[in-house]
Amino acid sequence: MKRVIIFGNSGAGKSTLAKSLANIDQLAHFDLDSIAWLPTSPPQRKPVEQSKADIDAFMAENDQWVIEGCYSDLLELLFTKASEIIFLDLPIDQCITNARARPWEPHKYESKQAQDENLDMLLAWISDYEGRSDTFSRSSHQDLFRRFAGKKTRYTHNVGNR
């Protein structure tokens, strides 16, 4: 049974790789961004328990999946269910290049213009990846990778389509 977790910095290519794996291997795809936030302005994280209920519902409906996100606290909830993890540990400058080139993400933004208006904040967020110590940080992702006992892969450059 194939159950893959993909994580890394914003702009690392998590969605691109997850969509590719979902298509190739006929896996259900779940982006944690879709359930991690409350619909508030400014954005606020949902309580982990609420996000966990959404994750559990997704897993109850899907035997094989690829789940992607940057939320170590949510990803850790999946460790006992995952068959493998992929850590996209790209250089920050590559993540910034990718973020500048990303297509409109309608599940996150009501328009391409709204997405573009958020770009400066996103680029600052990406740039701070190594300096943060929160659930979104490189150090928390490295810790997840180190602790996972199953099959694991770490990419330090764009992986493209598999």
HUTA-V996334 format. One record per residue. N is the residue number from 1. RES is the residue in one small letter. SS is DSSP state (h for helix, s for strand, l for the rest). PHI is phi as a letter, one per 40 degrees, with the letter a starting at -180 (NA if undefined). D_LAST is the distance of its C-alpha to the last C-alpha in Angstrom with 2 decimals. Layout:
N&RES&SS&PHI&D_LAST, N&RES&SS&PHI&D_LAST
//
This chain:
1&m&l&NA&18.59, 2&k&l&c&15.30, 3&r&s&b&16.21, 4&v&s&b&13.99, 5&i&s&b&15.52, 6&i&s&b&13.87, 7&f&s&a&16.55, 8&g&s&i&17.71, 9&n&l&c&19.87, 10&s&l&d&20.15, 11&g&l&g&18.05, 12&a&l&c&15.46, 13&g&l&h&12.63, 14&k&h&d&12.93, 15&s&h&c&13.26, 16&t&h&c&10.44, 17&l&h&c&7.90, 18&a&h&c&10.23, 19&k&h&c&10.48, 20&s&h&c&6.90, 21&l&h&c&7.27, 22&a&h&d&10.75, 23&n&h&c&10.25, 24&i&h&c&8.11, 25&d&h&b&10.33, 26&q&l&f&13.35, 27&l&l&b&13.99, 28&a&s&c&16.62, 29&h&s&b&15.69, 30&f&s&b&18.36, 31&d&s&c&18.86, 32&l&h&c&21.72, 33&d&h&d&23.09, 34&s&h&c&24.37, 35&i&l&b&26.72, 36&a&l&c&27.51, 37&w&s&b&30.08, 38&l&s&c&33.49, 39&p&l&c&34.30, 40&t&l&b&36.66, 41&s&l&b&37.33, 42&p&l&c&36.67, 43&p&l&d&33.69, 44&q&s&b&34.38, 45&r&s&c&32.24, 46&k&l&c&32.97, 47&p&l&d&34.53, 48&v&h&d&31.99, 49&e&h&c&33.79, 50&q&h&c&33.15, 51&s&h&c&29.42, 52&k&h&c&29.35, 53&a&h&c&31.05, 54&d&h&c&28.35, 55&i&h&c&25.60, 56&d&h&c&27.71, 57&a&h&c&28.17, 58&f&h&c&24.46, 59&m&h&c&23.92, 60&a&h&c&27.02, 61&e&h&c&25.57, 62&n&l&b&22.08, 63&d&l&c&21.52, 64&q&l&b&17.73, 65&w&s&a&16.10, 66&v&s&b&13.97, 67&i&s&b&16.46, 68&e&s&b&16.14, 69&g&s&i&18.96, 70&c&l&b&21.05, 71&y&l&c&24.01, 72&s&h&d&24.65, 73&d&h&c&27.60, 74&l&h&c&25.61, 75&l&h&c&22.59, 76&e&h&c&25.14, 77&l&h&c&26.43, 78&l&h&c&23.21, 79&f&l&d&23.14, 80&t&l&c&25.09, 81&k&l&c&22.88, 82&a&l&c&19.37, 83&s&l&c&17.76, 84&e&s&a&15.53, 85&i&s&b&15.19, 86&i&s&b&12.89, 87&f&s&b&15.10, 88&l&s&c&14.01, 89&d&l&b&17.09, 90&l&l&c&16.98, 91&p&l&c&20.29, 92&i&h&d&22.35, 93&d&h&c&22.67, 94&q&h&c&18.92, 95&c&h&c&19.04, 96&i&h&c&22.10, 97&t&h&d&20.58, 98&n&h&c&17.70, 99&a&h&c&20.42, 100&r&h&c&22.57, 101&a&h&c&19.95, 102&r&l&c&18.81, 103&p&l&c&19.66, 104&w&l&d&22.36, 105&e&l&b&21.61, 106&p&l&c&24.25, 107&h&l&c&23.92, 108&k&l&b&25.11, 109&y&l&b&27.43, 110&e&l&c&29.98, 111&s&l&a&29.37, 112&k&h&c&27.45, 113&q&h&c&30.74, 114&a&h&c&30.88, 115&q&h&c&27.40, 116&d&h&c&28.47, 117&e&h&c&31.71, 118&n&l&c&29.85, 119&l&h&c&27.88, 120&d&h&c&30.48, 121&m&h&c&30.55, 122&l&h&c&26.77, 123&l&h&c&26.78, 124&a&h&c&29.64, 125&w&h&c&27.83, 126&i&h&c&24.75, 127&s&h&c&27.21, 128&d&l&c&28.98, 129&y&l&d&26.04, 130&e&l&c&27.46, 131&g&l&c&31.03, 132&r&l&c&30.80, 133&s&l&b&31.53, 134&d&l&c&30.65, 135&t&l&c&28.01, 136&f&l&c&25.64, 137&s&l&c&26.16, 138&r&h&c&24.21, 139&s&h&c&26.82, 140&s&h&c&26.27, 141&h&h&c&22.49, 142&q&h&c&23.25, 143&d&h&c&25.74, 144&l&h&d&23.38, 145&f&h&c&20.93, 146&r&h&c&23.96, 147&r&h&c&25.45, 148&f&l&c&22.62, 149&a&l&c&23.54, 150&g&l&c&20.48, 151&k&s&c&17.04, 152&k&s&a&15.88, 153&t&s&b&13.50, 154&r&s&b&14.54, 155&y&s&b&12.77, 156&t&l&b&15.41, 157&h&l&a&13.61, 158&n&l&d&11.07, 159&v&l&c&7.51, 160&g&l&g&6.45, 161&n&l&c&3.78, 162&r&l&c&0.00
//
